[in-house]
Amino acid sequence: MRHLYVMRHAKAKQPSGNMNDHQRPLRKRGKRQATAMAPVLQRWQALEGQVYVSTAARTRETLDDIAAQLPERALINQLHLDDALYTFDGEEVLAWLKALPDELEKVLVIGHNPALVDLARWLDEATPTSLPTGSVLHFTLPDTPWSAMEQGCAELVGRLTPEEASYSLFKRLAPKPPDRKGSTSKQLRAMLTHQYRMVRALEPGVMAGVDTEFLHQYRVNLRRSRAVGESIRSITKVPGLKKMLKRLKHRARATSDLRDLDVFLEDIADTPPPLSSATYQGLQHWLQGCQRAEHQALCEQLSAPAYAEEMQNWQRFIASDDVSKALAKLTPKRIKAVLNKRIARHDEGLAALSSDSSDTALHELRKGVKRIRYLADLNPKRSKPFLTELKRRQRLLGDFQDLCTRQAWLSAFSESPDNDSEQKEECASWGASLEKSKHELRKEVLALSPLAR
């Protein structure tokens, strides 16, 4: 089977002065786009074959910015600058492609539109008609000579834009948050609508799985939506709301293990653990396998018709008259009353903690802080010091939970039959050091003052 990767150059400047089209350099955003696509091309193994690039400045700079992210990979022996690819005619690119040597199994082409879109749709008519700047298409082709290609002979197996690979690029196109103006009910409806739009807009980036920030923001928006819904339920009854919130909770929980694995892998990459090279590599490989499996399961859920139906039902629900009536009852005074109850519950839980309290007790405290923070965000009159303190507590308790989840994953890895007794001892030793770190964090939690003062 052959693999063809088709990439449009990143965003370029418009010609000015004596500059012609061939000389157009990349814009700053184009450079960020190219940088974002480097891990995508690595993951897709697009840089393992031959790389053919148009001689235009914008295509050459696209490759340069990709290569700058891959210091360990020398592309010089694979790189071919070709004037024939500086074309906007799909027929010309097709003729060039058919003339490739038959021994080539993987080919990356960096060129121009509309030629690349025309070529892509000739290869597979299911290909979208749009190929934004910096985007990549991955086709598989039968193991026949390039010259024997026929229309429709390829299958599009991958498509990704820079805005789906990088959260920082996505933010420019993300739904804009609503203005905090008008009545409380109007603000809350706008907030719920915005969070729904964010969830749907984040889904492609979550499924791409290149930038873990997509998953984090996806979880945050689901949880905030649920927090608003729970606040409504605590004040007034809304038919069907309990069932809706249960589904939101289910969707958020479906991301928990993947998020924990993402954080664990990022942490050990930044700060290698006290393990031998063999054990560390074994742990990293095992965690990455778990991560791939969790991500695949999540992608299947997000692609299922049932998920789309749930999201559409939630959209219709928050736009319903029942929710309008309930939101009208959610006055600042009532929000404050519920918030005070949750603060009191938190302070009771904090006072009940001791050095012997279970990890679960601290996890419940963390969940309570999170709900208090989301509810406090609904009240713009809340003091900044109070919100800052909530964030500090949430971070402290989150660090404690991260240590607990790392212990759990480390224990599961240690029990793998592939590990020998020496590796198990290493894991046990590291697990013990994590327990010491938990003990220090536990002391910090016990030293916290009540929120109600």
C-alpha positions, 0 to 999 in steps of 0.5 A: 500500500502506498501513502500520499500526504498532501499539504497546503502551504501555511498562511502567507502574506499578500504581495506588496511593492515589487514582490511577486506571488512566488516570493510571498513569505509566511505570515506570523500566523502561517509560521505558527500553523506550520509549527503546529503541524510538525507533530501531526506529520510525525504521527502520520509518518509523513516525513519517513518518505520523500518530501516534494516541495514547490519552489515558492517562498511560502512552501519552502518556509512551511517546510523550514518551520516544520523541520525546525521542530524536528532537530533530530531528523535530517530531511536533506536527503529526502527533500526535493524542491520542484518547480513543477509543483509551483502550479495551481492546476490540478491536472499538472500536479496529477501528471507530476504524481504519475511520473514518480518512481515506482519504488516510492511508498510514502510521498509528502507534497507541499503545494498550492490550491486549487491544484491540491484540492482538485487532485485530492477530489480526483483521488477520492471524491469524498474529500472535502472541497476546502483545504485551509492553509497549513492543512494536511490530507492523508491518502492510501493507494493500492500498491500499483505503479504511480503511473497506473493511478485511476480516478477514485483509486485512493482513500482519504484516511486522515484530514487535519487543519492547524486549528484542530492540531493547536489550541492556541490557533483554535482560540482565534476561531473559537466562539466568543464568550458572551458579554456579562450584561443584562439580567442574571437569567439572560447572562446564564442562558448566554453562558450555557449557549456559549458552553454548548458551542464551545463543546461542539467546536472543541470536538474535532481537536479532541478527536485529533488528539494532538494538543491535550488542551482541547480535551481539558477545555472540553471537560471544563465546558461540560462541567461548567454547564453541569454546574449551572444546571445543578444550581438551577436544580437546587433552586427550582424544579425543571422537568427533564433537567436531572436526566440531562445533567446525568448525561453531561456527567457521563460524558465528562467522566468518559474523559477522566482516564484519558486526561489523567494519562495525558497529565501523567505522560506530560509530567514524566516527560518534563521530570523523568521519574526515579526509574532505570532507563529500561523501566522508564521506557517500559512505563512510558510505552505502557502508558502511551498504549493506554492513552491510545486505547482511551483516546480511540474509545472516546473518538468512537463515542464522539462519532456515534449518532447517540452523542450528536443526538444528546448534544442536540437535545441539550441545545434544545433544552437550554433554549426551552421555555422551561429553562427560561422560567427556571433561569428567571428564578436564579437571582443573585440573592438565590445564587448567594444562598446556595453558594453559602450552603456549599461553602458551609458544607466545604468548611464542615468537610475540611474541619472533619479531615485529619491526618488519617482521613482517606484519599477519598475524603480529600477527593470529595473536598476537591469536588466541592471546591470545584462546584463552589468555584463554578457557582461563584463564577455566576456572581460577578460581584464576588471578590477577586481574593475569594475567587483566587483562594478557590483557584488555589485550593482547587489546584492544591487538591488537584495536585493531590488527586494527580498523585493518587492517579499516578500511584494507581497507574504505576501499580497497574503497570507494576502488576504487568506480567512483563515486568521482572522483580527488579522493575516491580521494586523500582515501581514500589520505591517510586510509589512510596516517594509519591506517598510522601509527597501526598503526605506533604500536600495533605498537611497543606490541606489540613492547614487551610482556613475555613472559606466562611469568615 
